């Protein structure tokens, strides 16, 4: 079991490093557009919209992969327990071990991800507000991931 969990963690880190690299690039490409307004958003070119799409996509993939692969596997490795448990219990335990600074921040990013998954033309103001919030706060998720990755790399070397 231990080798399988280790392989999953290593694979998740490789995947998440790619998401982080592309997320960082898209964030740099967008810096001149943020903060957005509904008017600014409506005036973006197709290429600029593609950069926003990449930013949202990579954020979503990073957040999903951390939640479905990395964090549960780190928990399993630390606790030497592969029994299924509720994800909130995983988060709470990792917070207690100081691998995650704040479970509430994780849930904040999950809510942002869910809000961005629904793209309704009549809710442009909400979409713009969510994008601005994500752009301002994405560094917190990046740090959360890097802290967990660095913890793993130190423990494994």
Backbone as a printed PyTorch tensor [residue, N CA C, xyz], in Angstrom:
tensor([[[  0.8270,  -1.2000,   0.0000],
         [  0.0000,   0.0000,   0.0000],
         [  0.8670,   1.2580,   0.0000]],

        [[  1.9160,   1.2700,   0.7920],
         [  2.7550,   2.4550,   0.9530],
         [  3.3640,   2.8980,  -0.3880]],

        [[  3.8600,   1.9540,  -1.1800],
         [  4.4750,   2.3040,  -2.4690],
         [  3.4470,   2.8790,  -3.4420]],

        [[  2.2570,   2.3560,  -3.4030],
         [  1.1890,   2.8670,  -4.2730],
         [  0.8240,   4.3080,  -3.8910]],

        [[  0.7620,   4.5850,  -2.6080],
         [  0.4550,   5.9330,  -2.1270],
         [  1.5850,   6.8970,  -2.5000]],

        [[  2.8000,   6.4620,  -2.3360],
         [  3.9540,   7.2890,  -2.6970],
         [  3.9310,   7.6060,  -4.1920]],

        [[  3.6230,   6.6140,  -5.0010],
         [  3.5460,   6.8300,  -6.4510],
         [  2.4480,   7.8320,  -6.7970]],

        [[  1.3170,   7.7650,  -6.1030],
         [  0.2210,   8.7050,  -6.3480],
         [  0.6330,  10.1210,  -5.9630]],

        [[  1.3020,  10.2640,  -4.8360],
         [  1.7610,  11.5890,  -4.3970],
         [  2.7460,  12.1660,  -5.4100]],

        [[  3.6920,  11.3620,  -5.8310],
         [  4.6910,  11.8430,  -6.7930],
         [  4.0400,  12.2290,  -8.1240]],

        [[  3.0880,  11.4470,  -8.5670],
         [  2.3660,  11.7600,  -9.8010],
         [  1.5510,  13.0440,  -9.6440]],

        [[  0.8880,  13.1910,  -8.5060],
         [  0.0800,  14.3890,  -8.2500],
         [  0.9610,  15.6340,  -8.2060]],

        [[  2.1330,  15.5270,  -7.6180],
         [  3.0460,  16.6700,  -7.5590],
         [  3.5110,  17.0510,  -8.9640]],

        [[  3.8400,  16.0810,  -9.7570],
         [  4.2500,  16.3650, -11.1400],
         [  3.1060,  17.0480, -11.9030]],

        [[  1.9040,  16.5270, -11.7660],
         [  0.7350,  17.1200, -12.4210],
         [  0.5000,  18.5520, -11.9240]],

        [[  0.5450,  18.7300, -10.6140],
         [  0.2610,  20.0390, -10.0320],
         [  1.3500,  21.0620, -10.3480]],

        [[  2.5920,  20.6130, -10.4650],
         [  3.6510,  21.5280, -10.8790],
         [  3.3630,  22.0830, -12.2730]],

        [[  2.8610,  21.2420, -13.1670],
         [  2.4940,  21.6900, -14.5120],
         [  1.3490,  22.6890, -14.4500]],

        [[  0.3220,  22.3830, -13.6590],
         [ -0.8040,  23.3180, -13.5170],
         [ -0.3150,  24.6490, -12.9490]],

        [[  0.5440,  24.5960, -11.9510],
         [  1.0490,  25.8120, -11.3230],
         [  1.8730,  26.6400, -12.3100]],

        [[  2.7150,  25.9800, -13.0660],
         [  3.5400,  26.6830, -14.0530],
         [  2.6560,  27.4090, -15.0730]],

        [[  1.6390,  26.7490, -15.5700],
         [  0.7660,  27.3600, -16.5780],
         [ -0.1680,  28.3970, -15.9610]],

        [[ -0.5600,  28.1810, -14.7320],
         [ -1.3630,  29.1660, -14.0110],
         [ -0.5600,  30.4540, -13.8160]],

        [[  0.6970,  30.3100, -13.4240],
         [  1.5700,  31.4700, -13.2170],
         [  1.7600,  32.2420, -14.5250]],

        [[  1.9540,  31.5200, -15.6090],
         [  2.1170,  32.1810, -16.9090],
         [  0.8610,  32.9370, -17.2950]],

        [[ -0.2910,  32.3190, -17.1470],
         [ -1.5380,  32.9910, -17.5350],
         [ -1.8020,  34.1980, -16.6360]],

        [[ -1.4410,  34.0940, -15.3680],
         [ -1.6130,  35.2210, -14.4450],
         [ -0.7730,  36.4150, -14.9040]],

        [[  0.4420,  36.1650, -15.3350],
         [  1.3080,  37.2380, -15.8360],
         [  0.7180,  37.8750, -17.0950]],

        [[  0.1470,  37.0620, -17.9670],
         [ -0.4430,  37.5790, -19.2010],
         [ -1.6750,  38.4430, -18.9270]],

        [[ -2.2760,  38.2520, -17.7670],
         [ -3.5170,  38.9650, -17.4350],
         [ -3.3100,  40.1930, -16.5560]],

        [[ -2.1030,  40.4240, -16.0940],
         [ -1.8850,  41.4550, -15.0770],
         [ -2.3880,  42.8370, -15.5020]],

        [[ -2.3380,  43.1630, -16.7710],
         [ -2.7820,  44.4980, -17.2000],
         [ -4.3050,  44.6430, -17.2370]],

        [[ -5.0450,  43.5420, -17.1490],
         [ -6.5000,  43.5930, -17.2390],
         [ -7.2010,  43.6200, -15.8830]],

        [[ -6.4690,  43.2910, -14.8430],
         [ -7.0760,  43.2140, -13.5210],
         [ -6.7420,  44.4500, -12.7130]],

        [[ -7.6940,  44.9040, -11.9110],
         [ -9.0230,  44.3330, -11.7120],
         [ -9.9230,  44.5820, -12.9230]],

        [[-10.7750,  43.6110, -13.1580],
         [-11.7390,  43.6820, -14.2530],
         [-12.9780,  44.4540, -13.8540]],

        [[-13.6450,  44.9860, -14.8330],
         [-15.0080,  45.5110, -14.6880],
         [-15.8390,  44.7930, -15.7430]],

        [[-17.1360,  44.8760, -15.6290],
         [-18.0020,  44.2470, -16.6340],
         [-17.7250,  44.8510, -18.0110]],

        [[-17.5010,  46.1550, -18.0430],
         [-17.2280,  46.8240, -19.3230],
         [-15.8970,  46.3560, -19.9060]],

        [[-14.8610,  46.3090, -19.0600],
         [-13.5500,  45.8450, -19.5150],
         [-13.6350,  44.4070, -20.0260]],

        [[-14.3610,  43.5820, -19.2790],
         [-14.5070,  42.1770, -19.6450],
         [-15.1800,  42.0460, -21.0090]],

        [[-16.2100,  42.8310, -21.2330],
         [-16.9460,  42.7810, -22.5050],
         [-16.0930,  43.2250, -23.6880]],

        [[-15.0850,  44.0530, -23.4190],
         [-14.2300,  44.5730, -24.4840],
         [-12.9920,  43.7110, -24.7510]],

        [[-12.8150,  42.6350, -24.0110],
         [-11.6300,  41.7970, -24.2110],
         [-11.6700,  41.1150, -25.5760]],

        [[-10.4940,  40.9260, -26.1580],
         [-10.3890,  40.2120, -27.4310],
         [-10.5290,  38.7130, -27.1730]],

        [[-10.6720,  37.9590, -28.2380],
         [-10.7480,  36.4980, -28.1050],
         [ -9.4720,  35.9390, -27.4680]],

        [[ -8.3310,  36.4800, -27.8450],
         [ -7.0680,  36.0210, -27.2680],
         [ -7.0070,  36.3130, -25.7710]],

        [[ -7.4650,  37.4660, -25.3650],
         [ -7.4770,  37.8200, -23.9460],
         [ -8.4450,  36.9240, -23.1700]],

        [[ -9.5720,  36.6120, -23.7810],
         [-10.5230,  35.6770, -23.1550],
         [ -9.8790,  34.2960, -23.0100]],

        [[ -9.0990,  33.8960, -24.0040],
         [ -8.3960,  32.6110, -23.9140],
         [ -7.4260,  32.5920, -22.7340]],

        [[ -6.7770,  33.7090, -22.4570],
         [ -5.8740,  33.7770, -21.3000],
         [ -6.6620,  33.6260, -19.9940]],

        [[ -7.8270,  34.2510, -19.9330],
         [ -8.6830,  34.0990, -18.7430],
         [ -9.1480,  32.6560, -18.6170]],

        [[ -9.5430,  32.0640, -19.7500],
         [ -9.9690,  30.6640, -19.7300],
         [ -8.8440,  29.7580, -19.2210]],

        [[ -7.6190,  30.0100, -19.6660],
         [ -6.4680,  29.2140, -19.2230],
         [ -6.2410,  29.4030, -17.7240]],

        [[ -6.3600,  30.6340, -17.2600],
         [ -6.1970,  30.9460, -15.8420],
         [ -7.2210,  30.1770, -15.0070]],

        [[ -8.4790,  30.2290, -15.4060],
         [ -9.5530,  29.5410, -14.6810],
         [ -9.3780,  28.0300, -14.7760]],

        [[ -9.0400,  27.5470, -15.9590],
         [ -8.8590,  26.1040, -16.1600],
         [ -7.7330,  25.5670, -15.2700]],

        [[ -6.5910,  26.2370, -15.2730],
         [ -5.4580,  25.7500, -14.4770],
         [ -5.7030,  25.8860, -12.9870]],

        [[ -6.3920,  26.9350, -12.5880],
         [ -6.7930,  27.0440, -11.1800],
         [ -7.6840,  25.8570, -10.8070]],

        [[ -8.6870,  25.5900, -11.6450],
         [ -9.6280,  24.4990, -11.3620],
         [ -8.9140,  23.1550, -11.3200]],

        [[ -8.0110,  22.9150, -12.2660],
         [ -7.2860,  21.6520, -12.3030],
         [ -6.3670,  21.5030, -11.0820]],

        [[ -5.6910,  22.5830, -10.6890],
         [ -4.8280,  22.5250,  -9.5090],
         [ -5.6600,  22.2270,  -8.2650]],

        [[ -6.7390,  22.9430,  -8.1100],
         [ -7.5830,  22.7660,  -6.9300],
         [ -8.2040,  21.3600,  -6.9120]],

        [[ -8.6660,  20.8890,  -8.0630],
         [ -9.2590,  19.5450,  -8.1420],
         [ -8.2290,  18.4540,  -7.8440]],

        [[ -7.0700,  18.5650,  -8.4550],
         [ -6.0500,  17.5350,  -8.2690],
         [ -5.5530,  17.4930,  -6.8240]],

        [[ -5.3920,  18.6550,  -6.2320],
         [ -4.9980,  18.6760,  -4.8260],
         [ -6.0620,  17.9840,  -3.9730]],

        [[ -7.3230,  18.2690,  -4.2690],
         [ -8.4070,  17.7400,  -3.4540],
         [ -8.7190,  16.2740,  -3.6800]],

        [[ -8.4870,  15.7790,  -4.8910],
         [ -8.8340,  14.3880,  -5.1670],
         [ -7.6500,  13.4320,  -5.0720]],

        [[ -6.4350,  13.9510,  -5.2900],
         [ -5.2700,  13.0660,  -5.3080],
         [ -4.2510,  13.3860,  -4.2260]],

        [[ -3.7690,  14.6290,  -4.2250],
         [ -2.6240,  14.9480,  -3.3690],
         [ -2.9570,  14.9220,  -1.8820]],

        [[ -3.9340,  15.6940,  -1.4630],
         [ -4.2270,  15.7840,  -0.0310],
         [ -4.6790,  14.4500,   0.5640]],

        [[ -5.6070,  13.7200,  -0.0960],
         [ -5.9650,  12.4100,   0.4750],
         [ -4.7750,  11.4420,   0.5440]],

        [[ -3.8980,  11.5020,  -0.4510],
         [ -2.7340,  10.6000,  -0.4530],
         [ -1.7210,  10.9870,   0.6220]],

        [[ -1.5160,  12.2790,   0.8030],
         [ -0.6290,  12.7300,   1.8890],
         [ -1.1940,  12.2710,   3.2310]],

        [[ -2.4910,  12.4250,   3.4120],
         [ -3.1420,  11.9590,   4.6450],
         [ -2.9110,  10.4580,   4.8310]],

        [[ -3.1680,   9.6930,   3.7860],
         [ -3.0040,   8.2390,   3.8610],
         [ -1.5660,   7.8730,   4.2130]],

        [[ -0.6180,   8.5570,   3.5980],
         [  0.7940,   8.2910,   3.8650],
         [  1.1610,   8.6350,   5.3100]],

        [[  0.7140,   9.7930,   5.7800],
         [  1.0420,  10.2230,   7.1440],
         [  0.4090,   9.3320,   8.2040]],

        [[ -0.8470,   8.9980,   7.9810],
         [ -1.5930,   8.2430,   8.9820],
         [ -1.4550,   6.7330,   8.8030]],

        [[ -0.8550,   6.3160,   7.6880],
         [ -0.7550,   4.9020,   7.3490],
         [ -2.1260,   4.2330,   7.4370]],

        [[ -3.0960,   4.9090,   6.8250],
         [ -4.4890,   4.4730,   6.9050],
         [ -5.1600,   4.7750,   5.5660]],

        [[ -5.5490,   3.7310,   4.8580],
         [ -6.1780,   3.9440,   3.5550],
         [ -7.6960,   3.7390,   3.5770]],

        [[ -8.2690,   3.7270,   4.7570],
         [ -9.7280,   3.6290,   4.8430],
         [-10.3470,   4.9250,   4.3290]],

        [[-11.4520,   4.8330,   3.6000],
         [-12.0940,   6.0630,   3.1220],
         [-12.6550,   6.8720,   4.2960]],

        [[-12.3610,   8.1670,   4.3060],
         [-12.9280,   9.0610,   5.3140],
         [-13.3990,  10.3250,   4.6080]],

        [[-14.2980,  11.0590,   5.2170],
         [-14.7780,  12.2980,   4.5950],
         [-13.6160,  13.2760,   4.3530]],

        [[-13.6750,  13.9640,   3.2300],
         [-12.5980,  14.8790,   2.8540],
         [-12.4020,  15.9780,   3.8920]],

        [[-13.4730,  16.4400,   4.5030],
         [-13.3480,  17.4630,   5.5440],
         [-12.4930,  16.9590,   6.7020]],

        [[-12.5850,  15.6740,   7.0240],
         [-11.7380,  15.0910,   8.0680],
         [-10.2680,  15.1040,   7.6480]],

        [[-10.0150,  14.8370,   6.3660],
         [ -8.6490,  14.9010,   5.8390],
         [ -8.1130,  16.3170,   6.0080]],

        [[ -8.9050,  17.2980,   5.5860],
         [ -8.4890,  18.6990,   5.6920],
         [ -8.2280,  19.0990,   7.1410]],

        [[ -9.1340,  18.7300,   8.0170],
         [ -8.9700,  19.0830,   9.4290],
         [ -7.7070,  18.4700,  10.0270]],

        [[ -7.4210,  17.2280,   9.6590],
         [ -6.2110,  16.5690,  10.1790],
         [ -4.9560,  17.2450,   9.6280]],

        [[ -4.9660,  17.5750,   8.3420],
         [ -3.8040,  18.2430,   7.7450],
         [ -3.6110,  19.6380,   8.3280]],

        [[ -4.7110,  20.2970,   8.6750],
         [ -4.6060,  21.5980,   9.3490],
         [ -3.9970,  21.4180,  10.7370]],

        [[ -4.4390,  20.3990,  11.4370],
         [ -3.9150,  20.1330,  12.7760],
         [ -2.4160,  19.8230,  12.7290]],

        [[ -1.9910,  19.1760,  11.6580],
         [ -0.5670,  18.8610,  11.4750],
         [  0.2040,  20.0420,  10.8740]],

        [[ -0.5040,  21.1380,  10.6270],
         [  0.0550,  22.3880,  10.0790],
         [  0.5770,  22.2470,   8.6490]],

        [[ -0.0060,  21.3180,   7.9110],
         [  0.3030,  21.2060,   6.4840],
         [ -0.5980,  22.1360,   5.6740]],

        [[ -1.7380,  22.4440,   6.2230],
         [ -2.6550,  23.4240,   5.6440],
         [ -2.8700,  24.4730,   6.7230]],

        [[ -2.7240,  25.7220,   6.3350],
         [ -2.8490,  26.7980,   7.3220],
         [ -4.2940,  27.0030,   7.7650]],

        [[ -5.2440,  26.8220,   6.8480],
         [ -6.6240,  27.1760,   7.1650],
         [ -7.5900,  26.4070,   6.2700]],

        [[ -8.3460,  25.5140,   6.8650],
         [ -9.3430,  24.7380,   6.1190],
         [-10.3560,  25.6740,   5.4480]],

        [[-10.6730,  26.7730,   6.1060],
         [-11.6210,  27.7340,   5.5470],
         [-11.1480,  28.2920,   4.2200]],

        [[ -9.8360,  28.5030,   4.0780],
         [ -9.2960,  28.9900,   2.8050],
         [ -9.4740,  27.9520,   1.7080]],

        [[ -9.2890,  26.6830,   2.0530],
         [ -9.5110,  25.6250,   1.0590],
         [-10.9580,  25.6690,   0.5770]],

        [[-11.8740,  25.7930,   1.5160],
         [-13.2950,  25.8290,   1.1600],
         [-13.6190,  27.0880,   0.3530]],

        [[-12.9640,  28.2020,   0.6660],
         [-13.1110,  29.4300,  -0.1070],
         [-12.7570,  29.1820,  -1.5680]],

        [[-11.6230,  28.5090,  -1.8280],
         [-11.2190,  28.2330,  -3.2040],
         [-12.1500,  27.2260,  -3.8760]],

        [[-12.6720,  26.3010,  -3.1110],
         [-13.6290,  25.3400,  -3.6810],
         [-14.8860,  26.0810,  -4.1340]],

        [[-15.3420,  27.0320,  -3.3250],
         [-16.5170,  27.8200,  -3.7030],
         [-16.2450,  28.6770,  -4.9430]],

        [[-15.0600,  29.2850,  -5.0210],
         [-14.7090,  30.0470,  -6.2160],
         [-14.7270,  29.1560,  -7.4450]],

        [[-14.1480,  27.9760,  -7.3120],
         [-14.1230,  27.0230,  -8.4230],
         [-15.5330,  26.6680,  -8.8660]],

        [[-16.4020,  26.4090,  -7.9110],
         [-17.7900,  26.0690,  -8.2470],
         [-18.5010,  27.2410,  -8.9060]],

        [[-18.2540,  28.4530,  -8.4320],
         [-18.8690,  29.6320,  -9.0440],
         [-18.4130,  29.8140, -10.4880]],

        [[-17.1510,  29.5690, -10.7520],
         [-16.6150,  29.7530, -12.0970],
         [-17.0020,  28.6220, -13.0480]],

        [[-17.4450,  27.5050, -12.5040],
         [-17.8530,  26.3780, -13.3470],
         [-19.1560,  26.6750, -14.0860]],

        [[-19.9180,  27.6210, -13.5870],
         [-21.1920,  27.9930, -14.2030],
         [-21.0320,  29.3620, -14.8520]],

        [[-21.0930,  29.3850, -16.1650],
         [-20.8290,  30.5980, -16.9350],
         [-22.1210,  31.0580, -17.5890]],

        [[-22.8810,  31.8930, -16.8890],
         [-24.1550,  32.3750, -17.4060],
         [-24.0080,  33.8190, -17.8750]],

        [[-24.4140,  34.1100, -19.1160],
         [-24.2660,  35.4700, -19.6410],
         [-24.9680,  36.5320, -18.7910]],

        [[-26.0750,  36.1890, -18.1610],
         [-26.8150,  37.1760, -17.3660],
         [-26.1620,  37.4650, -16.0170]],

        [[-25.1270,  36.7270, -15.6710],
         [-24.4550,  36.9550, -14.3840],
         [-23.0290,  37.4840, -14.5840]],

        [[-22.8730,  38.3840, -15.5460],
         [-21.5560,  38.9300, -15.8720],
         [-20.9090,  39.6130, -14.6700]],

        [[-21.6790,  40.3900, -13.9130],
         [-21.1110,  41.0750, -12.7480],
         [-20.5830,  40.0810, -11.7180]],

        [[-21.3180,  38.9940, -11.5090],
         [-20.8710,  37.9660, -10.5590],
         [-19.6030,  37.2790, -11.0750]],

        [[-19.5570,  36.9770, -12.3620],
         [-18.3770,  36.3410, -12.9440],
         [-17.1570,  37.2450, -12.8080]],

        [[-17.3180,  38.5120, -13.1200],
         [-16.2190,  39.4720, -13.0160],
         [-15.7580,  39.5850, -11.5590]],

        [[-16.6890,  39.6510, -10.6420],
         [-16.3390,  39.7240,  -9.2220],
         [-15.5810,  38.4810,  -8.7680]],

        [[-16.0200,  37.3230,  -9.2190],
         [-15.3470,  36.0740,  -8.8530],
         [-13.9450,  36.0190,  -9.4480]],

        [[-13.8120,  36.4440, -10.7000],
         [-12.4880,  36.4700, -11.3330],
         [-11.5380,  37.4220, -10.6070]],

        [[-12.0350,  38.5910, -10.2240],
         [-11.1990,  39.5430,  -9.4810],
         [-10.7560,  38.9550,  -8.1450]],

        [[-11.6840,  38.3160,  -7.4570],
         [-11.3640,  37.6950,  -6.1700],
         [-10.3200,  36.5920,  -6.3470]],

        [[-10.5100,  35.7690,  -7.3540],
         [ -9.5550,  34.6950,  -7.6250],
         [ -8.1850,  35.2700,  -7.9540]],

        [[ -8.1450,  36.2780,  -8.8070],
         [ -6.8760,  36.8700,  -9.2050],
         [ -6.1280,  37.4440,  -7.9910]],

        [[ -6.8670,  38.0660,  -7.0930],
         [ -6.2520,  38.6510,  -5.8910],
         [ -5.7680,  37.5820,  -4.9130]],

        [[ -6.4750,  36.4740,  -4.8170],
         [ -6.2180,  35.4840,  -3.7660],
         [ -5.4640,  34.2380,  -4.2390]],

        [[ -5.2070,  34.1090,  -5.5380],
         [ -4.6290,  32.8670,  -6.0500],
         [ -3.2930,  32.5290,  -5.4030]],

        [[ -2.5590,  33.5310,  -4.9770],
         [ -1.2830,  33.2840,  -4.3170],
         [ -1.4180,  32.4290,  -3.0680]],

        [[ -2.5560,  32.5080,  -2.4040],
         [ -2.7780,  31.6970,  -1.1980],
         [ -2.8380,  30.2080,  -1.5670]],

        [[ -3.5490,  29.8890,  -2.6520],
         [ -3.6210,  28.4860,  -3.0890],
         [ -2.2550,  28.0210,  -3.5810]],

        [[ -1.5600,  28.8820,  -4.3040],
         [ -0.2170,  28.5340,  -4.7730],
         [  0.6960,  28.2230,  -3.5810]],

        [[  0.6510,  29.0460,  -2.5500],
         [  1.4630,  28.8150,  -1.3470],
         [  1.0590,  27.5340,  -0.6350]],

        [[ -0.2430,  27.2900,  -0.5810],
         [ -0.7310,  26.0680,   0.0550],
         [ -0.1430,  24.8420,  -0.6520]],

        [[ -0.2010,  24.8660,  -1.9680],
         [  0.3510,  23.7450,  -2.7280],
         [  1.8640,  23.6260,  -2.5140]],

        [[  2.5800,  24.7400,  -2.6340],
         [  4.0410,  24.7100,  -2.4950],
         [  4.4620,  24.2270,  -1.1100]],

        [[  3.7280,  24.6260,  -0.0760],
         [  4.0530,  24.1750,   1.2840],
         [  3.9230,  22.6650,   1.4010]],

        [[  2.8540,  22.1210,   0.8410],
         [  2.6420,  20.6670,   0.9030],
         [  3.7010,  19.9470,   0.0710]],

        [[  3.9650,  20.4710,  -1.1300],
         [  4.9920,  19.8790,  -1.9910],
         [  6.3600,  19.9110,  -1.3080]],

        [[  6.7210,  21.0480,  -0.7230],
         [  8.0240,  21.1700,  -0.0670],
         [  8.1230,  20.2510,   1.1420]],

        [[  7.0340,  20.1340,   1.8810],
         [  7.0020,  19.1990,   3.0230],
         [  7.2970,  17.7870,   2.5310]],

        [[  6.6110,  17.3900,   1.4780],
         [  6.7980,  16.0410,   0.9280],
         [  8.2380,  15.8490,   0.4700]],

        [[  8.7600,  16.8050,  -0.2720],
         [ 10.1130,  16.6560,  -0.8160],
         [ 11.1490,  16.5790,   0.3080]],

        [[ 10.9660,  17.3300,   1.3830],
         [ 11.8980,  17.2570,   2.5210],
         [ 11.7950,  15.9260,   3.2340]],

        [[ 10.5870,  15.4360,   3.3970],
         [ 10.3730,  14.1600,   4.1050],
         [ 10.8940,  12.9790,   3.2980]],

        [[ 10.8710,  13.0860,   1.9830],
         [ 11.2570,  11.9710,   1.1250],
         [ 12.7400,  11.9530,   0.8010]],

        [[ 13.4530,  13.0380,   1.1080],
         [ 14.8910,  13.0640,   0.7420],
         [ 15.7800,  12.6440,   1.8960]]])
